[in-house]
Amino acid sequence: MQSYLDFEKPVAELEGKIAELKSLAQTDQAVSIGDEVSRLQHRADDALRDIYKKLTPWQKTQVARHPMRPHFSNYLKAFVTEWTPLAGDRKFAEDPAIQAGFGRIDGIPVAIIGQEKGNDTESRLKHNFGMARPEGYRKAVRIMEMADRFGIPVISIVDTAGAYPGIGAEERGQAEAIARSTEKCLEIGVPNLSIIIGEGGSGGAIAIAATNKVLMLEHSVYSVISPEAGASILFRDAGKAQDMAAAQKITAQDLLALKVIDGIIEEPVGGAHRNPEKIMADTRAEIVKFLGEYGDDLGPLEIRELRREKFLAIGTTLV
């Protein structure tokens, strides 16, 4: 069953009428609905296309958080073979918010680190809504070190509102764990790629996204703080989240212009959740393309230098 956002109301009404007509046809075979359904479907498709052509930053934030949007586990099942998950940070515990391990994409061995939000109440609680504790980032460091040792590229799938801000996480060194993970991303001598598939929130995202190449899905967002939290701090009013989202430049299009990211993966009309198979196929293609670009011709020093140049170039269009 499709779930609609507030600004999709015109589409919801049209698709609701289509569903009513189809239900009527099932109870009365004599009713001919083909032409009317086709007409309404064209109107719904046009309305959806028009809406998504002019989304505001706040509306994109809502799309990025859509409950039916594909998560890391969906991408994993779609194109990763021989998946071998690894658990624990070898210091404290396992953190289900960050999933990590080794597998193959198109036969190429890769290390994969992903933030999993969960798809229902039970899995969301299990994965803590994708908000990692320190042990999650220490696990990511462990995986990156192993990948570097064996010359295996690292792929990061980013989807988090931010690192977990609980007391226990702070007591166990959340800030230090995020810093170490970010440092390891920049330090390894193997190519690394990060793809923001939904939310890229604060240090919780950058900890696994300081990579040679950063891509974003068309309607994903990437920010130093959520619009609601930023509005609470700057305006003393979380209700001004829409204004904050616009001011933050959190959309893929804004961040590409600022050179914070390196490319955008186009989403199906209506968002990734309307055609998960297509977005996952396109994402797989981008990963394979990246692995081809960073082949055996580049050594560790060149890979680090390219990464360094990428981050030094961020924001230079403003000068």
N, C-alpha and C positions, 0 to 999 in steps of 0.2 A: 504494500500500500504506500502510495506516494505521500511524503510529508512536505507541506508547503510553508514557506517563510511569509512574513507579513506582506512584503512587497510583491509577492507572487499571487495575490488574491485574484486578479483578473484571469490568470491561467487556471487557478483552482476552480473558479466558477465554471469555466468552459469545460474543463476536464470532468467536473462533477456532472454536468449535463450529458456528456458523452457516456459516462458510466451509467446514468439513469436510463438512457436510450438502449444501451446494450442489455441492461437488466430487463427492460420492458420486452425487448425482442425475444429473450429467453423464455418469458412466460406466455407470449403470444406470437407464435410463428408467422401469423398472417401479417404482422406489422413489418413494413419495409423501412429500414433505417439507414441503409448504406449511404445514400446521398447526403443525408443530414449529418451523419457521423463524420463523413469526409469533409464537409464544409466546416463543421465545428473544430475538427482536428487542425485544419489549415489555419483557422483563426487562433487557436491555442498556440500553435507553433510560431506564428507571426508575433503574437503577444509576448511569448517567452523570449524570442530573439530580440525584440525591441527593448524589453526590460534589461536583459543582460548586456546590451550594448552600452548602457549608461549607468552601470552600478556605481554607487558612491563607495568610498572607503569603508563606511560602516556596514553597508549592505554586503560588501565583499567579506568583511569579518564574519557576518552571519552565515554566509555560504561556506566559509572555511570551517565553521563550527557545526555545520549541518550534521545531525545525528546519523544520517544514512550515508555520509561521505565515506569512501573506502579508507580503511586504516592500514597500518603496517602489515598486519597479519594477512590481509587480503592481497597485498602486493607480493608478499612472501609466497603464498600459495599459487599465485598467478604465473610467476616466471622464475622462481628459484628452485633448482633441483639439488638433490643430495644434501639437503639442509641438515647441519649438525649444530644444534644450539649448545651454547656453553653458559653455565650459570655461576653466580657468585663472584665476589670481588677478592676472595682469598684473604679477607681482613675481618669482615663482619657478617655479611649475609647476602642473600640473593635479593635483587630488586626487580619485580615483574614489570615495572614501568618501562624499563629499557630491555629489549630483547637483543641478543647478540649471538653470533656464531659464524660458521663458514658454510659455503655452498657454492653452487655454480650457476652462472647466468649465460645461456647460450654455450655451455661447455667450458666457460672461462671461470677458474677458481677466484672467489672473492670473499672478503670478510664483510659481514653486514651488521650494522648497528641500527636499530630502529626503536622509536618511541611508540608504544602501543596504548591507545586510549581505552579500548574495549568497545564492544558493540551493544551490550545490554547492561542492565543494572549489576548483575553478578560479575561480569568480566570487567566492567568499569571500576568496581570496587577492588577487584583483584589487582588490576594494573594501576590503581590509584589515579585514574583519569589521565594517565600519561605523564604525571608529575613525578620525576625521579628523585630519589633520596641519594645521599653521597655514595652509597655502595653501588648504585646504578652507574654513576660516572666513573667510579674506580673499576667497575667491570668493563666499561668501554675502553679505558686506558689499557687494561690487560689484553683485550682483543686487538687493539691497535699495535701493541708491542709484539704480539705473536705474528700479526700480519707483516709487520716490518721485518721481523726476523726471517720470515720465509718468503719475502718478496711478493706478497699478495695484496692487490689493490683493496681499498676500503670504501664501501658504499654506506652512507648514512641516510636514513629516512627520518625526517624531522616532522614531528606533529605533537606539540605540547604547548600548554598555556604558560608553562614556566616550570622551574624546579620546585620541588615541594618545600614550602616555607615553615613546616612544623618545627616544634621545639627540639624533638629528637634529631631531626636532620641537621639543625644548626649546631646541636651539641656534638655531633659526629663530624663536623667540619664541612658543611655544604659548600661554602664559598671556596675553600681550598680544593675540594674535589672538582668543582667546576673549572677552576683555574688550571689544575693539573690536566684535565681532559682537553681543555682548549690548547694548552701548551703541547700536548702530545699530538694533537691534530696538525699543528704547525711544524712539529719536529720530525715526524716520520719521513723516511726516504722513499716511500711507495706512493703512487698517486691516490688521491682520495676525492670523492665526489659526494656532495650532499644535495638532497632534493627535499624541499619543503612542500609537503602534500596537503597541509591544512594550516594549523597555527605554528608559527615559529616564535615562541615567546621567550624573550630576555636571555639571560645567561644559560637557562635550561636548554635553549636551542643552540646557541653559539658553541656550547661545550662539545658538540659533535658536528658542527657545521663550519669550522674554520678550515676549509678545504680548498684544494686546487680549483675546483669549479663548484659554484653554488647555483642550483636551478630552483625555480618556483613554479608550481602549478598556477595557471592563469588567475584563479580566484582564491589563492592562498594569501596569507598575511605574515609579515615578519617585522617584529618590533621589539624595542627595548623594554616595553611595559605594555600591559593591556590597555585599551582605550578607557575602560571603566576605572582602572587603578590610576591612570594618568590624570583623568578628569577629577578624581577624588583629591589628588595631591595638588594639582595646579588651580582648579576651579572650586575646590571644596564641594563638588557636586558630581556624583557618578552619573547623574542624568545627562550630563554634557558629553557623554562618550562619543556621540556622533561628531561633535566639533573636534574632539581630541583625535579621533581616527583620521580626520581630514588633515589636521595639522602635523601629524606624526609622519606622513609619507610612508605608510606601511604596505601599500599594494605592490604587487610584482612590477607593475609598469613604472611606478615612481622609483623603486629600488634599482631597476635596470638602468634608468637614466642617471642615477647616482653612482653606478658601478659597484653597488653593494652586492648585486648578484650578476650572474653571467648569461642567463637565458631564461626564457619562459616556455613552459610546456602548455600548449593550448588545450583548453578543456572543452568537452562537448557542450553544446548550447544547453543552458540550464544547470551547468555544474557537473563535476565529476560523478556525483551520485546518480545522475540520470543515465549514464552509460559507463559503468565501471570497467567493462571489458576494454573499451577503447582507450580510456585514460591509462590503464595498466599496460596495454600493448605499447602505447606511445612512450610511457615512462621506461619500459624495458628497452625500447629502441634507443632512447637517449643514453641509457647506461652503456649499452653495447657500443654506441658511437664514441663515448668518452673513453672506454677501455681501448678502443682502436687508436684514438688520438695519443694516448699515453702508453704506447707500446714498449717494446724492448729497447727502442732506440734511446730512450731517456734514462739517465742514471740518477741515483739519489740526490746528488748535488744539484742537477738541473731541475729536478722535480721540486726541491725545496726553494730554489731560486724563483721558479715560476709562481709558486704559491706566495712567496714574499712580495714579488712585484704586483701580484693581484691585489693584495691587501693594502699596499702602499698607494695604489691607484684609486682607492675608494674616495669619492667626494671631490676628486680633482677637477671635475667639470664646474665646480662652484668658484674656483680660483680665477 
